[in-house]
Amino acid sequence: MMYRICRGRPFYCIIAYSMPSRSSLLSRRDRFHSQNICSGATTAASPLLESIVDMNRCPIHDPKFAIECRKKMDYSVEDGEGLCHLADFLTPEGTRLLQAEANSVKSQAFYSDESHNAYLEKEDQNYPANHARNMQQRSTKRLVAADQMEFPSSASSSGILLYLYKSPLLKYFVQEVIGVKPLYLQADPMNKVHLNYFSPGDELGWHFDNSEFFVNLLLQAPTSGGEFEFVARSRTETDPNYSIVKQVFVLIALVLSGAIACVRIAKKKKKTVSTSSTVTTYTQIWLRSNSSV
């Protein structure tokens, strides 16, 4: 799935777990420190976790809820989008605690300004610069890595994000949704969790993630912009689908230039979800694979 985040002022965190294939590359010492989640993982939520995650709206301890979420990820079922959006995942108190934590380390963030192609790979000299394989995107943001969030206590407003990341129940839920068992905590001390901050003008350009899956947790919605846009079924393991990628780039360029208000080759499916603390909007862009632009 190719996606981007439009210009705006949200900030959010990214949570990363390791697949079995990735964990097999870890040293024996690192794997000892990684926590394996198996089918016998506890499904009991601690009082602290219940104060962070809204278990009534998002009962991550319930296998039936995980199955429903997995259906949203499955392209083979009706309405399967390849993305599971959980509104009201955090309680108001959980949102407050995580926002306070993110704001407390914001001054430590480093600024990233990158030019990249959608595949996050080096330019392929076999194609021209305007080919979908090489067309450049821009991503700008501020980041705080996990090692900058190692606080003495995980039972206060400091350390809440890492506490959530290490929760066996959350990891159990994620592995049930994506259908991969077991998952491991990342041995990477910096990349297992990181915070992204977007200031006015910042954006996340179109790209395919290098990871098999991702978990984004929105902590603050922007007053404008910040929309999550994605194109489902935009490539496979064997087909980079350059035609679809090129169509997306041309479409967005025409819309941004004001040359067109809409494009016939595409239709948008927009969903806006309001919560007590955030408003999240995401758009799925549908393109015909046999269209030419």
Helices and strands as residue ranges (DSSP letters): E 2-5, E 11-15, E 17-18, H 20-23, H 28-33, H 47-52, H 63-73, H 92-104, G 106-108, E 110-116, E 137-145, G 146-149, H 160-166, H 168-178, E 184-185, E 193-197, E 204-208, E 215-220, E 228-231, H 242-257, E 266-274, E 279-287
